Amino acid sequence: MSALLSDTALVFGRYARQTLRSRLQMFFGVLMPLLYLLFFGPLLTGLPLSSSGSSWQVLVPGLLLQLALFGASFCGFGIIVEKQYGVVERMRVTPVSRLALLLGRVLRDALLFVFQAVLLVLAALAMGLRAPLPGVLIGFAFVAVLTVALASLSYALALKVQSPQEFGPVINSVTVPSMLLSGLMLPMALGPTWLDVLSHFMPFRYVVDAVRAAFVGAYASPALLYGVLVAVAFAALSVTYGTRAFRRSAA
C-alpha cells in the first residue's frame, strides 16, 4: 500500500506540474460551461423548470457535470500523444504500479475539474445562484467521482487506438447522447413521456438528479441516494477496467 501511494503521488506530481505550466488548458476547459451560464442561463430565469428550486439550481448542477463529462472524456488524448513520443513505452519498463499510473492521472484530472467547477459556481453566484453550501460541496464531490470514472475509461480507450482520428469520433458518439438523454441542460421531465422513460436507462440521469437535489437541500431524497450509488459503482468499475488496460499495455 505504501508503494502504491508513493507511486501514485509521483505520477500525480508529474502531471500536476504539466497542468500548472499550461494555463490555457485550465482556462479553455471552463470556457464552454461559462458561455452556457452567461448566454443560456438568463433565458431560463423565472421559468418553472422544477417544482423545487430556481432555474439556476437546475442549470448550474447540469453545467458542473457537463464540465466533467466533456473534459474527462477527452483526457485520453494526452496518452495518445505520449504513445507517439514514446513516453508510455518508457513507463512500461519501470517498476511503477500500473494502478498508480492510472490513479496519478485521474486524480490530477479530478483536481483540475473541481477547480474549474469552483470557478463556475463563483460565476453563477454572481449571476443569481443561491444554494446551500453543503449542497454545493456535494456537487463538487460528484464532479470528482464522475471525472475519475470517465477519465479512466478515456485512458483505457486511448491505449487501444492508434491515432486521435480514431479516438475523437468514439468519444463524441458517447458524450453527445449522454448529454442529451441525462437532462444536463433541462430536466427530462419537461420532455415527452417516451423521452423521459428512455432517459432512465442513462446512468448519468441519476447523477444529474442527485446534484440538483443537493442544490435545493434535499439531502435525504431518493434521487441523491440513487445518484451516489450509481456514481460510486460506475467509478469502481471504470477504475478496475482502466487498471486492466494499463496492465495489458505493459504486457
C-alpha positions as a Markdown table, in Angstrom:
| # | Residue | x | y | z |
|---|---|---|---|---|
| 1 | Met | 0.0 | 0.0 | 0.0 |
| 2 | Ser | 2.8 | 2.4 | 0.8 |
| 3 | Ala | 4.4 | 1.7 | -2.5 |
| 4 | Leu | 1.1 | 2.3 | -4.3 |
| 5 | Leu | 0.7 | 5.6 | -2.5 |
| 6 | Ser | 4.2 | 6.7 | -3.3 |
| 7 | Asp | 3.9 | 5.7 | -6.9 |
| 8 | Thr | 0.6 | 7.5 | -7.3 |
| 9 | Ala | 2.0 | 10.7 | -5.7 |
| 10 | Leu | 4.9 | 10.5 | -8.1 |
| 11 | Val | 2.7 | 10.2 | -11.2 |
| 12 | Phe | 0.3 | 12.8 | -9.9 |
| 13 | Gly | 3.1 | 15.3 | -9.3 |
| 14 | Arg | 4.4 | 14.8 | -12.8 |
| 15 | Tyr | 1.1 | 15.5 | -14.5 |
| 16 | Ala | 0.1 | 18.2 | -12.0 |
| 17 | Arg | 3.3 | 20.2 | -12.9 |
| 18 | Gln | 2.4 | 19.8 | -16.6 |
| 19 | Thr | -1.1 | 21.2 | -15.9 |
| 20 | Leu | 0.3 | 24.2 | -13.9 |
| 21 | Arg | 2.5 | 25.1 | -16.8 |
| 22 | Ser | -0.5 | 25.1 | -19.2 |
| 23 | Arg | -2.8 | 27.8 | -18.0 |
| 24 | Leu | -4.6 | 27.8 | -21.3 |
| 25 | Gln | -5.8 | 24.3 | -20.6 |
| 26 | Met | -7.4 | 25.4 | -17.4 |
| 27 | Phe | -9.0 | 28.5 | -19.0 |
| 28 | Phe | -10.5 | 26.8 | -22.1 |
| 29 | Gly | -11.7 | 23.8 | -20.0 |
| 30 | Val | -14.1 | 26.0 | -18.1 |
| 31 | Leu | -14.9 | 28.3 | -21.1 |
| 32 | Met | -17.8 | 26.3 | -22.6 |
| 33 | Pro | -19.8 | 25.9 | -19.3 |
| 34 | Leu | -19.2 | 29.6 | -18.6 |
| 35 | Leu | -20.6 | 30.5 | -22.0 |
| 36 | Tyr | -23.7 | 28.4 | -21.3 |
| 37 | Leu | -24.0 | 30.1 | -18.0 |
| 38 | Leu | -23.7 | 33.6 | -19.4 |
| 39 | Phe | -25.8 | 33.3 | -22.6 |
| 40 | Phe | -28.2 | 30.4 | -21.8 |
| 41 | Gly | -28.8 | 30.9 | -18.1 |
| 42 | Pro | -30.6 | 34.3 | -18.4 |
| 43 | Leu | -33.1 | 32.8 | -20.8 |
| 44 | Leu | -34.3 | 30.4 | -18.1 |
| 45 | Thr | -34.6 | 32.9 | -15.3 |
| 46 | Gly | -38.1 | 32.8 | -13.9 |
| 47 | Leu | -39.2 | 29.8 | -15.9 |
| 48 | Pro | -40.9 | 26.9 | -13.9 |
| 49 | Leu | -38.2 | 24.3 | -14.7 |
| 50 | Ser | -38.7 | 22.3 | -11.5 |
| 51 | Ser | -41.2 | 22.0 | -8.6 |
| 52 | Ser | -38.4 | 23.0 | -6.2 |
| 53 | Gly | -35.6 | 25.4 | -6.6 |
| 54 | Ser | -34.9 | 28.2 | -9.0 |
| 55 | Ser | -33.8 | 27.9 | -12.7 |
| 56 | Trp | -30.2 | 28.5 | -11.5 |
| 57 | Gln | -30.5 | 25.5 | -9.2 |
| 58 | Val | -31.5 | 23.4 | -12.2 |
| 59 | Leu | -28.9 | 24.8 | -14.8 |
| 60 | Val | -25.8 | 25.0 | -12.7 |
| 61 | Pro | -25.7 | 21.4 | -11.5 |
| 62 | Gly | -26.0 | 20.3 | -15.1 |
| 63 | Leu | -23.2 | 22.6 | -16.2 |
| 64 | Leu | -20.9 | 21.2 | -13.4 |
| 65 | Leu | -21.5 | 17.6 | -14.7 |
| 66 | Gln | -21.1 | 18.8 | -18.3 |
| 67 | Leu | -17.7 | 20.0 | -17.3 |
| 68 | Ala | -16.8 | 16.6 | -16.0 |
| 69 | Leu | -18.5 | 14.7 | -18.9 |
| 70 | Phe | -16.8 | 16.5 | -21.8 |
| 71 | Gly | -13.5 | 17.3 | -20.0 |
| 72 | Ala | -12.8 | 13.9 | -18.6 |
| 73 | Ser | -13.9 | 12.0 | -21.7 |
| 74 | Phe | -11.2 | 13.7 | -23.8 |
| 75 | Cys | -8.4 | 13.2 | -21.3 |
| 76 | Gly | -7.2 | 10.2 | -23.3 |
| 77 | Phe | -5.8 | 12.5 | -26.0 |
| 78 | Gly | -2.8 | 13.0 | -23.7 |
| 79 | Ile | -1.9 | 9.3 | -23.7 |
| 80 | Ile | -2.2 | 9.2 | -27.5 |
| 81 | Val | 0.4 | 12.0 | -27.7 |
| 82 | Glu | 2.6 | 10.2 | -25.1 |
| 83 | Lys | 2.5 | 7.0 | -27.1 |
| 84 | Gln | 3.6 | 8.8 | -30.2 |
| 85 | Tyr | 6.6 | 10.3 | -28.3 |
| 86 | Gly | 7.5 | 7.0 | -26.6 |
| 87 | Val | 6.6 | 8.2 | -23.1 |
| 88 | Val | 4.2 | 5.2 | -22.5 |
| 89 | Glu | 6.8 | 2.8 | -23.8 |
| 90 | Arg | 9.4 | 4.1 | -21.3 |
| 91 | Met | 6.9 | 3.9 | -18.4 |
| 92 | Arg | 6.3 | 0.2 | -19.3 |
| 93 | Val | 9.8 | -0.8 | -18.3 |
| 94 | Thr | 9.6 | 0.9 | -14.9 |
| 95 | Pro | 8.5 | -0.9 | -11.7 |
| 96 | Val | 5.8 | 1.7 | -11.0 |
| 97 | Ser | 2.4 | 0.1 | -10.2 |
| 98 | Arg | 0.0 | 0.0 | -13.1 |
| 99 | Leu | -2.8 | 1.1 | -10.8 |
| 100 | Ala | -0.6 | 4.1 | -9.8 |
| 101 | Leu | -0.1 | 5.0 | -13.5 |
| 102 | Leu | -3.9 | 5.4 | -13.8 |
| 103 | Leu | -4.6 | 6.9 | -10.4 |
| 104 | Gly | -2.0 | 9.6 | -10.7 |
| 105 | Arg | -3.5 | 10.7 | -13.9 |
| 106 | Val | -7.2 | 10.6 | -12.9 |
| 107 | Leu | -6.5 | 12.3 | -9.5 |
| 108 | Arg | -4.8 | 15.2 | -11.4 |
| 109 | Asp | -7.9 | 15.4 | -13.7 |
| 110 | Ala | -10.3 | 15.3 | -10.8 |
| 111 | Leu | -8.5 | 18.1 | -9.0 |
| 112 | Leu | -8.4 | 20.2 | -12.2 |
| 113 | Phe | -12.1 | 19.9 | -12.9 |
| 114 | Val | -13.1 | 20.5 | -9.3 |
| 115 | Phe | -11.0 | 23.7 | -9.5 |
| 116 | Gln | -12.9 | 24.7 | -12.7 |
| 117 | Ala | -16.2 | 23.8 | -11.0 |
| 118 | Val | -15.4 | 26.2 | -8.2 |
| 119 | Leu | -14.8 | 29.0 | -10.7 |
| 120 | Leu | -18.1 | 28.1 | -12.4 |
| 121 | Val | -20.1 | 28.2 | -9.2 |
| 122 | Leu | -18.5 | 31.5 | -8.2 |
| 123 | Ala | -19.6 | 33.0 | -11.5 |
| 124 | Ala | -23.1 | 31.5 | -11.0 |
| 125 | Leu | -23.3 | 33.1 | -7.6 |
| 126 | Ala | -22.6 | 36.5 | -9.1 |
| 127 | Met | -25.4 | 35.9 | -11.6 |
| 128 | Gly | -28.0 | 34.9 | -9.0 |
| 129 | Leu | -27.5 | 31.3 | -7.9 |
| 130 | Arg | -28.5 | 30.6 | -4.3 |
| 131 | Ala | -27.7 | 27.2 | -3.0 |
| 132 | Pro | -26.7 | 25.7 | 0.4 |
| 133 | Leu | -23.0 | 25.3 | 0.9 |
| 134 | Pro | -23.3 | 21.5 | 1.8 |
| 135 | Gly | -25.2 | 21.0 | -1.5 |
| 136 | Val | -22.5 | 22.8 | -3.5 |
| 137 | Leu | -19.8 | 20.7 | -1.8 |
| 138 | Ile | -21.7 | 17.6 | -2.7 |
| 139 | Gly | -21.8 | 18.8 | -6.3 |
| 140 | Phe | -18.1 | 19.1 | -6.3 |
| 141 | Ala | -17.7 | 15.6 | -4.9 |
| 142 | Phe | -19.9 | 14.3 | -7.8 |
| 143 | Val | -17.7 | 16.2 | -10.3 |
| 144 | Ala | -14.6 | 14.5 | -8.8 |
| 145 | Val | -16.1 | 11.0 | -8.8 |
| 146 | Leu | -17.5 | 11.3 | -12.3 |
| 147 | Thr | -14.2 | 12.6 | -13.6 |
| 148 | Val | -12.3 | 9.6 | -12.1 |
| 149 | Ala | -14.8 | 7.3 | -13.8 |
| 150 | Leu | -14.8 | 8.9 | -17.2 |
| 151 | Ala | -11.1 | 9.7 | -17.3 |
| 152 | Ser | -10.3 | 6.0 | -16.5 |
| 153 | Leu | -12.4 | 4.9 | -19.4 |
| 154 | Ser | -10.9 | 7.5 | -21.7 |
| 155 | Tyr | -7.4 | 6.4 | -20.9 |
| 156 | Ala | -8.3 | 2.8 | -21.4 |
| 157 | Leu | -9.7 | 3.6 | -24.9 |
| 158 | Ala | -6.7 | 5.8 | -25.8 |
| 159 | Leu | -4.4 | 2.8 | -25.1 |
| 160 | Lys | -6.3 | 0.8 | -27.6 |
| 161 | Val | -6.5 | 3.2 | -30.5 |
| 162 | Gln | -3.6 | 4.4 | -32.7 |
| 163 | Ser | -4.5 | 8.0 | -33.5 |
| 164 | Pro | -6.6 | 10.9 | -32.5 |
| 165 | Gln | -8.7 | 10.4 | -35.6 |
| 166 | Glu | -10.0 | 7.1 | -34.2 |
| 167 | Phe | -10.4 | 8.4 | -30.6 |
| 168 | Gly | -12.4 | 11.6 | -31.2 |
| 169 | Pro | -15.4 | 10.1 | -33.1 |
| 170 | Val | -15.8 | 7.3 | -30.5 |
| 171 | Ile | -15.9 | 9.9 | -27.6 |
| 172 | Asn | -18.3 | 12.2 | -29.4 |
| 173 | Ser | -20.6 | 9.3 | -30.2 |
| 174 | Val | -20.8 | 8.6 | -26.4 |
| 175 | Thr | -20.8 | 12.1 | -24.9 |
| 176 | Val | -23.4 | 13.8 | -27.0 |
| 177 | Pro | -26.2 | 11.2 | -26.4 |
| 178 | Ser | -25.2 | 11.1 | -22.8 |
| 179 | Met | -25.6 | 14.9 | -22.5 |
| 180 | Leu | -29.0 | 14.9 | -24.4 |
| 181 | Leu | -30.5 | 11.9 | -22.5 |
| 182 | Ser | -29.3 | 12.8 | -19.0 |
| 183 | Gly | -31.0 | 16.1 | -18.8 |
| 184 | Leu | -27.9 | 18.1 | -18.3 |
| 185 | Met | -29.3 | 21.4 | -19.7 |
| 186 | Leu | -33.0 | 20.9 | -18.7 |
| 187 | Pro | -34.9 | 18.3 | -16.6 |
| 188 | Met | -36.1 | 15.4 | -18.7 |
| 189 | Ala | -39.4 | 15.6 | -17.0 |
| 190 | Leu | -40.1 | 18.6 | -19.2 |
| 191 | Gly | -40.0 | 16.5 | -22.3 |
| 192 | Pro | -42.5 | 13.9 | -23.7 |
| 193 | Thr | -43.1 | 10.8 | -21.7 |
| 194 | Trp | -41.3 | 8.5 | -24.0 |
| 195 | Leu | -38.1 | 10.6 | -23.8 |
| 196 | Asp | -38.4 | 10.8 | -20.0 |
| 197 | Val | -38.7 | 7.0 | -19.8 |
| 198 | Leu | -35.8 | 6.5 | -22.2 |
| 199 | Ser | -33.6 | 8.8 | -20.1 |
| 200 | His | -33.9 | 6.4 | -17.1 |
| 201 | Phe | -31.7 | 3.9 | -18.9 |
| 202 | Met | -28.9 | 6.5 | -19.0 |
| 203 | Pro | -26.8 | 6.3 | -15.7 |
| 204 | Phe | -25.9 | 10.0 | -15.9 |
| 205 | Arg | -29.5 | 10.9 | -15.4 |
| 206 | Tyr | -29.4 | 9.7 | -11.8 |
| 207 | Val | -26.2 | 11.7 | -11.2 |
| 208 | Val | -27.7 | 14.9 | -12.6 |
| 209 | Asp | -30.9 | 14.4 | -10.5 |
| 210 | Ala | -28.7 | 13.8 | -7.4 |
| 211 | Val | -26.8 | 17.0 | -7.8 |
| 212 | Arg | -29.9 | 19.0 | -8.4 |
| 213 | Ala | -31.4 | 17.5 | -5.2 |
| 214 | Ala | -28.3 | 18.6 | -3.3 |
| 215 | Phe | -28.5 | 22.1 | -4.6 |
| 216 | Val | -32.0 | 22.5 | -3.1 |
| 217 | Gly | -31.0 | 20.9 | 0.2 |
| 218 | Ala | -32.8 | 17.6 | -0.3 |
| 219 | Tyr | -30.1 | 15.6 | 1.3 |
| 220 | Ala | -32.3 | 12.6 | 2.3 |
| 221 | Ser | -34.1 | 12.3 | -1.0 |
| 222 | Pro | -34.1 | 9.1 | -3.0 |
| 223 | Ala | -32.6 | 11.0 | -6.0 |
| 224 | Leu | -29.5 | 11.7 | -4.0 |
| 225 | Leu | -29.2 | 8.1 | -2.8 |
| 226 | Tyr | -29.6 | 6.7 | -6.3 |
| 227 | Gly | -27.0 | 9.2 | -7.6 |
| 228 | Val | -24.4 | 8.2 | -5.0 |
| 229 | Leu | -24.9 | 4.5 | -5.7 |
| 230 | Val | -24.6 | 4.9 | -9.5 |
| 231 | Ala | -21.6 | 7.3 | -9.3 |
| 232 | Val | -19.6 | 5.1 | -6.9 |
| 233 | Ala | -20.4 | 1.9 | -8.8 |
| 234 | Phe | -19.5 | 3.5 | -12.1 |
| 235 | Ala | -16.2 | 4.8 | -10.7 |
| 236 | Ala | -15.3 | 1.4 | -9.2 |
| 237 | Leu | -16.0 | -0.4 | -12.5 |
| 238 | Ser | -14.2 | 2.2 | -14.6 |
| 239 | Val | -11.0 | 2.2 | -12.4 |
| 240 | Thr | -10.9 | -1.6 | -12.5 |
| 241 | Tyr | -11.2 | -1.6 | -16.3 |
| 242 | Gly | -8.7 | 1.2 | -16.7 |
| 243 | Thr | -6.2 | -0.6 | -14.5 |
| 244 | Arg | -6.5 | -3.8 | -16.5 |
| 245 | Ala | -6.0 | -1.7 | -19.7 |
| 246 | Phe | -2.7 | -0.4 | -18.3 |
| 247 | Arg | -1.6 | -3.8 | -17.2 |
| 248 | Arg | -2.3 | -5.3 | -20.7 |
| 249 | Ser | -0.5 | -2.5 | -22.4 |
| 250 | Ala | 2.6 | -3.3 | -20.2 |
| 251 | Ala | 2.5 | -7.0 | -21.1 |
